[in-house]
Amino acid sequence: MSVLLTEKAAGEIKRVIAEQKLSDATVLRIGVAGGGCSGFQYALGFDSSTDETKDSVGEQHGIRVAVDKKSDLYLDGTTIDFYDGLERRGFTFNNPNAVKSCGCGSSFQA
């Protein structure tokens, strides 16, 4: 798996899954889409299924994670964490492939 999920991020994802009463088969889908102020933006969402021919699938800290193979190229080596501070709260992406990132951290250029 090219994307690493920290224990703190996994804990927050588990909390959201429980809060939204999603099924045990729920998969965290991580991807990249065109857009944002730097060219690409990160996408996090929940899915109920995966396609082994189109997705890289793994399990980290009790969370099933799927990354589509196109996004995999841009996300190789990325660590996803969860930040909970006074000034902001949310998921953070540490992507070694990003040559430029926007100020909010939700989009990047590769």
SERO-4910 file (N, C-alpha, C, O; in steps of 0.05 Angstrom, whole numbers):
BEGIN
 pado doro    nc1    nc2    nc3   cac1   cac2   cac3    cc1    cc2    cc3    oc1    oc2    oc3
  Met    A     17    -24      0      0      0      0     18     25      0     36     27     16
  Ser    A     12     43    -18     29     67    -22     22     89     -2     38    107      1
  Val    A     -1     88     11     -9    108     30     -8     97     58    -17     75     63
  Leu    A      3    113     76      4    105    104    -16    121    121    -17    145    118
  Leu    A    -31    107    137    -51    119    154    -40    118    183    -33     97    192
  Thr    A    -39    141    197    -29    140    225    -51    129    243    -75    128    235
  Glu    A    -44    121    267    -63    111    286    -84    132    293   -107    126    296
  Lys    A    -75    157    295    -93    179    302   -114    183    280   -137    187    285
  Ala    A   -105    182    255   -123    185    232   -143    162    231   -167    165    226
  Ala    A   -133    138    236   -150    114    236   -171    116    258   -194    108    254
  Gly    A   -163    126    281   -182    130    303   -204    149    296   -228    144    303
  Glu    A   -198    170    282   -218    190    274   -236    177    253   -261    182    253
  Ile    A   -225    162    235   -242    148    214   -261    128    227   -284    127    220
  Lys    A   -251    113    247   -268     94    261   -291    109    275   -313    100    275
  Arg    A   -285    133    286   -305    148    300   -327    157    280   -350    155    287
  Val    A   -319    166    257   -338    175    236   -355    152    226   -379    154    223
  Ile    A   -342    129    222   -357    105    213   -378     97    233   -401     91    226
  Ala    A   -370     97    259   -389     90    280   -412    111    282   -435    104    285
  Glu    A   -404    137    281   -424    158    284   -444    158    261   -468    163    265
  Gln    A   -435    151    237   -453    150    214   -466    123    210   -481    118    192
  Lys    A   -460    104    228   -471     77    228   -467     63    201   -485     51    190
  Leu    A   -442     65    191   -435     52    166   -429     23    171   -422     16    194
  Ser    A   -431      6    151   -427    -23    155   -398    -30    160   -380    -14    155
  Asp    A   -394    -54    170   -367    -63    175   -351    -67    149   -326    -69    150
  Ala    A   -364    -69    127   -351    -72    101   -342    -46     89   -331    -45     67
  Thr    A   -346    -24    103   -339      3     93   -309      5     88   -293     -4    104
  Val    A   -302     17     66   -275     21     58   -269     51     56   -286     66     46
  Leu    A   -246     60     67   -237     87     63   -225     89     36   -204     76     30
  Arg    A   -236    106     19   -226    109     -8   -210    135     -9   -220    157     -2
  Ile    A   -184    133    -17   -166    156    -19   -159    160    -48   -152    141    -62
  Gly    A   -161    185    -57   -154    190    -85   -145    218    -90   -142    234    -72
  Val    A   -140    223   -115   -131    249   -125   -150    257   -147   -157    241   -165
  Ala    A   -159    282   -148   -176    293   -169   -164    319   -179   -150    333   -164
  Gly    A   -169    325   -204   -160    350   -215   -175    373   -202   -199    370   -196
  Gly    A   -161    395   -197   -174    418   -184   -158    429   -162   -135    421   -157
  Gly    A   -170    447   -147   -156    460   -125   -138    482   -136   -135    485   -160
  Cys    A   -127    497   -119   -111    520   -127    -83    512   -137    -69    529   -149
  Ser    A    -75    487   -133    -48    478   -142    -48    457   -163    -27    447   -171
  Gly    A    -72    449   -173    -73    430   -195    -87    404   -188   -103    394   -204
  Phe    A    -81    392   -165    -93    367   -156   -104    372   -128    -93    388   -113
  Gln    A   -125    357   -121   -135    358    -94   -139    330    -84   -145    312    -99
  Tyr    A   -136    327    -57   -139    301    -45   -169    295    -41   -185    314    -37
  Ala    A   -175    270    -43   -203    261    -40   -204    239    -19   -190    218    -22
  Leu    A   -220    242      1   -225    221     21   -255    216     21   -271    234     21
  Gly    A   -262    191     22   -291    184     23   -294    155     31   -275    140     35
  Phe    A   -319    147     34   -325    120     42   -338    106     18   -353    118      3
  Asp    A   -332     80     16   -343     64     -6   -351     37      6   -342     29     28
  Ser    A   -369     23     -8   -378     -3      2   -365    -26    -13   -368    -49     -5
  Ser    A   -350    -19    -34   -337    -41    -50   -311    -31    -62   -306     -7    -64
  Thr    A   -295    -51    -71   -270    -45    -85   -269    -62   -110   -283    -82   -113
  Asp    A   -251    -55   -128   -246    -70   -152   -216    -77   -153   -200    -59   -157
  Glu    A   -210   -102   -149   -182   -110   -147   -166   -104   -172   -141   -101   -171
  Thr    A   -179   -101   -195   -165    -94   -220   -159    -64   -222   -141    -56   -236
  Lys    A   -174    -48   -207   -171    -18   -209   -160     -6   -183   -151     17   -184
  Asp    A   -161    -20   -161   -154     -9   -135   -131    -24   -122   -128    -49   -125
  Ser    A   -115    -10   -107    -96    -22    -88   -111    -22    -61   -120     -1    -52
  Val    A   -113    -45    -49   -129    -48    -24   -111    -59     -2    -96    -78     -7
  Gly    A   -114    -48     21    -99    -59     44   -114    -52     70   -135    -38     70
  Glu    A   -103    -60     92   -115    -54    118    -94    -42    136    -72    -52    138
  Gln    A   -102    -20    149    -83     -6    167    -99      2    193   -119     16    191
  His    A    -89     -7    215   -100      0    241   -130     -7    242   -146      8    254
  Gly    A   -138    -29    229   -166    -37    230   -184    -23    209   -208    -27    210
  Ile    A   -172     -7    191   -188      7    171   -180     -5    144   -156     -6    137
  Arg    A   -200    -13    128   -195    -22    100   -191      3     83   -208     21     84
  Val    A   -169      4     68   -162     28     53   -160     20     23   -148     -1     17
  Ala    A   -172     36      5   -170     31    -23   -160     57    -37   -170     79    -31
  Val    A   -141     53    -55   -131     75    -71   -132     66   -100   -121     45   -107
  Asp    A   -146     82   -117   -147     74   -145   -119     77   -157   -103     94   -149
  Lys    A   -113     59   -176    -86     57   -187    -76     83   -200    -52     88   -201
  Lys    A    -93     99   -211    -85    125   -223    -75    144   -201    -55    157   -204
  Ser    A    -90    145   -179    -82    162   -157    -57    152   -143    -42    168   -131
  Asp    A    -54    126   -143    -31    113   -130     -4    126   -139     14    128   -123
  Leu    A     -2    133   -164     22    146   -175     29    172   -161     52    177   -156
  Tyr    A      8    187   -154     12    214   -141     14    212   -111     24    230    -98
  Leu    A      5    189   -100      3    187    -71     25    169    -59     25    165    -35
  Asp    A     42    157    -75     62    138    -66     79    151    -44     93    171    -48
  Gly    A     79    139    -20     94    149      3     80    169     20     92    179     39
  Thr    A     55    175     14     40    196     29     31    185     56     22    162     58
  Thr    A     34    201     76     24    195    103      0    213    109      2    237    106
  Ile    A    -22    200    118    -46    215    125    -48    214    156    -48    193    168
  Asp    A    -50    238    167    -52    241    196    -77    257    202    -90    268    184
  Phe    A    -84    259    228   -106    276    236    -96    297    256    -83    290    276
  Tyr    A   -101    322    251    -93    344    268   -117    355    282   -137    361    270
  Asp    A   -114    359    308   -136    369    324   -125    391    343   -118    385    365
  Gly    A   -124    415    332   -113    437    348   -133    460    352   -156    457    343
  Leu    A   -125    480    365   -143    503    371   -150    518    345   -172    528    342
  Glu    A   -130    521    327   -135    537    303   -148    522    280   -161    535    263
  Arg    A   -146    496    280   -159    480    259   -160    451    267   -148    442    286
  Arg    A   -176    436    251   -180    408    257   -185    394    230   -201    403    214
  Gly    A   -171    372    225   -176    357    200   -153    339    193   -133    337    207
  Phe    A   -156    326    170   -136    307    161   -113    323    147   -118    342    133
  Thr    A    -89    313    150    -66    325    138    -53    305    120    -53    281    125
  Phe    A    -41    314     98    -28    297     79      2    305     77      8    328     70
  Asn    A     20    287     82     48    291     79     56    275     54     61    251     56
  Asn    A     57    289     31     62    276      5     89    283     -5     94    306    -12
  Pro    A    108    264     -7    135    270    -17    135    276    -47    155    286    -57
  Asn    A    114    270    -61    112    275    -90    103    304    -96    105    312   -119
  Ala    A     93    318    -77     83    345    -81    106    365    -84    123    367    -65
  Val    A    108    379   -106    129    398   -110    119    426   -100    136    444    -95
  Lys    A     93    429    -98     81    454    -88     54    447    -76     39    431    -86
  Ser    A     48    460    -53     23    456    -40     10    483    -35     23    503    -33
  Cys    A    -17    483    -33    -31    508    -26    -29    513      4    -22    495     19
  Gly    A    -37    536     12    -36    543     40    -55    526     58    -48    521     81
  Cys    A    -77    518     47    -96    502     63    -88    472     65    -98    458     82
  Gly    A    -69    464     48    -60    436     49    -78    415     35    -73    391     37
  Ser    A    -99    425     22   -117    405      9   -112    402    -20   -125    385    -33
  Ser    A    -94    417    -32    -87    413    -60    -57    415    -63    -43    427    -46
  Phe    A    -47    403    -85    -18    402    -90    -12    401   -119    -30    397   -136
  Gln    A     13    405   -126     23    402   -153     45    381   -153     62    381   -135
  Ala    A     44    363   -172     64    341   -173     83    345   -197    100    328   -201
***
